[in-house]
Amino acid sequence: MQLRILVELYFALGRTYASMSVRNKARKYFDKAIQTVELGRLVDHHFRKEDQQLYAKCLTQIANLLISNKEYNRASKVLGDSYALQRKILGPEHIDVAETLLVYGTLNEALEQYEVASNCYSEALAIYQRDRETYAVDVAVTLSHMGWLVYTMGHFPEALHSSEEALELSL
């Protein structure tokens, strides 16, 4: 149980540093969280579902940092591992999968693979909208990503619609 608390603390520190754009410290704490989960697996001789879930969340956050550092190939590999694990243990419609899809969309947008990015954002949005009240912020963020993507593609009326809907949810 002590290791689980430590993993959650490392994860929280990593997300906080990532939110502050202190990427090197964020990565350090996400790595520590992953190492602690792996240590727990060795000690307990199995990989509990909760630990796998947190492990995958750490991978998604690391991929997000890699994208911001323009390390797209590494980010793609890490996201693939996270996505596969999440779908296996949580199912394709879990909220964590939506977060990973959002990061996948960001990666594909950076790679100018706009159709793939659009599909990722649409899938994430569909998951978030299942409980729109609880995940209103996530819906707004996803709509904002979609708005920027279609703006980049020159689809201005769609961009305007997505951005206005995101703003409406944010107020």
TORFIDO-316937 format. One record per atom (N, C-alpha, C): residue in one letter; x, y, z. Coordinates in steps of 0.1 Angstrom, whole numbers, plus 5000, padded with zeros to 4 digits. Each point is the difference from the previous one (the first is absolute). Last residue first. Layout:
! TORFIDO-316937
AXYZ
...
This chain:
! TORFIDO-316937
L482252924800
L499450115008
L499049965011
S502249704967
S501050055010
S499550125008
L497549794964
L500249905011
L500950065011
E499550254961
E498749995007
E500149915012
L503750024971
L499950125008
L498750005008
A500649664969
A501049995011
A499950125009
E497550014961
E499449905009
E500949985012
E501550284966
E498950065007
E499449915010
S503449834972
S500550105010
S498950075008
S498849704964
S500749935011
S500550095011
H498150204961
H499049925008
H500649935012
L502950224969
L499250105008
L499049935009
A502449744970
A500950055010
A499350105010
E497849854961
E500149895010
E500950045011
P499750304964
P498749995007
P500049895011
F504150064973
F499750105010
F498649995006
H503749704976
H498649985001
H499450105011
G504849914987
G499350104992
G498549995000
M503649765025
M499749944987
M499250104991
T501250125044
T501249984993
T499849944986
Y496350055028
Y500550134996
Y501349994992
V498249625020
V499350034988
V500350144995
L502149865040
L500349914989
L499350044988
W498950235040
W501450044994
W500449914988
G496049895023
G499950134993
G501350044994
M499949615026
M499449984987
M499850134993
H501750035043
H501049934992
H499449984986
S497050165031
S501050114997
S501149944991
L496849715018
L499450084989
L501050114996
T501349745036
T500049924988
T499450084988
V499950195043
V501449994995
V500049934987
A495850025021
A500450134995
A501550004995
V498449615021
V499250024987
V500550134994
D501649915042
D500749924990
D499350014987
V498050225036
V501350074997
V500849924989
A495949825017
A499850124992
A501350074996
Y498649565025
Y501250034992
Y499950124991
T496449865029
T501249975008
T501350044993
E495950044977
E500050095012
E501349985008
R499149724962
R500350144996
R500150095012
D500249494989
D499650065013
D500550154999
R500349754961
R499149915007
R499650055014
Q503250224971
Q498650044999
Q499149905006
Y504749924996
Y499750105010
Y498650045000
I501449694967
I500149945014
I499750115010
A500050144956
A498949915002
A500149935014
L503650284986
L498850085003
L498849905002
A504049804986
A500150065014
A498850075004
E500249864956
E499949885009
E500050055014
S500950324967
S498649965000
S499749885009
Y504550154995
Y499250105007
Y498649965000
C502849734974
C500349995015
C499250095008
N499650044953
N499449875005
N500249985015
S502250364978
S498650035001
S499249885006
A504649954990
A499850095012
A498550025002
V501249774961
V500249925012
V499850085013
E499950244960
E498949915000
E500049915013
Y503750304991
Y498850065005
Y498849915000
Q505250005000
Q499149894996
Q498750045005
E504250245008
E499250044989
E499249884994
L502850025040
L500549934989
L499350034987
A498550185041
A501450054999
A500749934988
E495749855011
E499950144995
E501450064998
N499749585020
N499749994985
N499850144994
L500749975047
L501249954993
L499750004985
T496450125027
T501150105001
T501249964992
G496649685007
G499650104990
G501050124999
Y500649675033
Y500349944986
Y499650104990
V498950115043
V501550024998
V500449944987
L495549945012
L500350144999
L501550034997
L498649565011
L499650044986
L500350154997
T500649845044
T501149954991
T499750044986
E496750105031
E501250085002
E501149964991
A496249735000
A499750134994
A501250095001
V500149595023
V500349984986
V499750134992
D499049995046
D501550004998
D500349994985
I495549955014
I500450144999
I501550014998
H497349574981
H500450065013
H500650144999
E498449664966
E499250125003
E500350065013
P502049584981
P500250114990
P499250135003
G502049645038
G499050004989
G500150124992
L502849835037
L498950095004
L498950004990
I504249744997
I499549985014
I498850095003
K501849984955
K500049865005
K499450005014
R500850424979
R498949934993
R499849865006
Q503750255015
Q498750055005
Q498849934994
L504449884985
L499849965014
L498650055005
A501450154957
A499749855000
A499749955014
Y501350454996
Y498749984994
Y499749855000
S504350135014
S499050055009
S498649964995
D503749914972
D500049915012
D498950045009
G500650284963
G499549874996
G499949905012
L502050425007
L498650014999
L499349874996
V504750035000
V499550005014
V498550015000
K502150024957
K500249875007
K499450005014
S500050414977
S499149914994
S500149865006
A503050335013
A498750035006
A499049904994
R504450004983
R499949945014
R498650025006
N500750194958
N500149864999
N499949935014
Y500150484997
Y498749944996
Y500149854999
E502350425023
E500549874999
E498849914995
K500150495012
K500049964986
K500749864998
N498750235042
N501450014996
N500349964986
S495649985018
S500450145001
S501550024998
I498349564998
I499450084989
I500550155002
L501149715035
L500849974988
L499550084988
L497550025039
L501250075002
L500949984988
N496149755001
N499750144999
N501250095001
A500449545009
A499850034986
A499750144997
I500249875044
I501350004995
I499950034985
Q496049935022
Q500650135003
Q501450024995
T497849594994
T499350104992
T500650145003
L501549635026
L500549994986
L499450114991
C498449965044
C501350055000
C500650004986
K495949795006
K499850155001
K501450075000
A500049535001
A499650054987
A499850155000
Y500949795041
Y501149984992
Y499750064986
L496549975030
L500950115003
L501250004992
Q497149644995
Q499350124996
Q500950125003
Q501549585015
Q500150014985
Q499350134995
D499649905045
D501450044998
D500250014984
E495849855016
E500250145004
E501450054996
K499049544993
K499350084991
K500250155003
R503849655016
R498650035003
R499450104990
F504149654999
F499850144996
F498550025001
H503649645026
H499050024990
H499850154998
H503149825032
H500049894989
H498850004991
D501850305038
D498749945001
D499849884990
V504050265000
V499849975014
V498749915001
L501150184958
L501049905003
L499849955015
R497350354984
R499749884993
R500949895003
G500850435017
G498949945007
G499649874993
L503350264980
L500549945012
L498949935007
E498850244963
E500749884996
E500649935012
V497950415007
V499049904996
V500749874996
T502850365009
T499449955012
T498949904997
Q502050224964
Q501049915007
Q499449945012
I497550334978
I500149874992
I500949905007
A499750435018
A498849935002
A500049874993
K503650284994
K500149945013
K498749935003
D500250244960
D500949884999
D500149945014
F497650394997
F499349904993
F500849874999
Y502150385019
Y499049945009
Y499149904993
K503350234975
K500749935011
K498949935009
R498550284965
R500549874995
R500649925011
A498850445011
A498849924998
A500449864995
K503450325005
K499549955013
K498849914998
N501650214961
N501049905005
N499649955014
R497350334979
R499949874994
R501049905005
V497350445013
V501349965005
V500249854996
S495950284994
S501049994989
S501449985004
M495749995026
M500950125001
M501050014989
S497249635003
S499150114999
S500750145001
A502449605007
A499750014986
A499050124998
Y501249895044
Y501150064993
Y499750014985
T496849795025
T500150145005
T501150074993
R499449544993
R498950074993
R500150155004
G503049715022
G500350004985
G499050094993
L499249905045
L501150104999
L500450014985
A496849685010
A499550135003
A501050114999
F501449554996
F499150044989
F499550145002
Y502449815035
Y500950034989
Y499250054988
L497549855036
L500650135003
L501050044989
E497949584997
E499050104998
E500650145003
V502649625009
V499850014985
V499150124998
L500749885044
L501150074995
L499950024985
I496749765022
I499950145004
I501250074994
R500049544994
R498950064992
R499950155003
L503049745026
L500550024986
L498950074992
Q498949855043
Q500950125001
Q500550044986
M497449605006
M499250125000
M500950135000
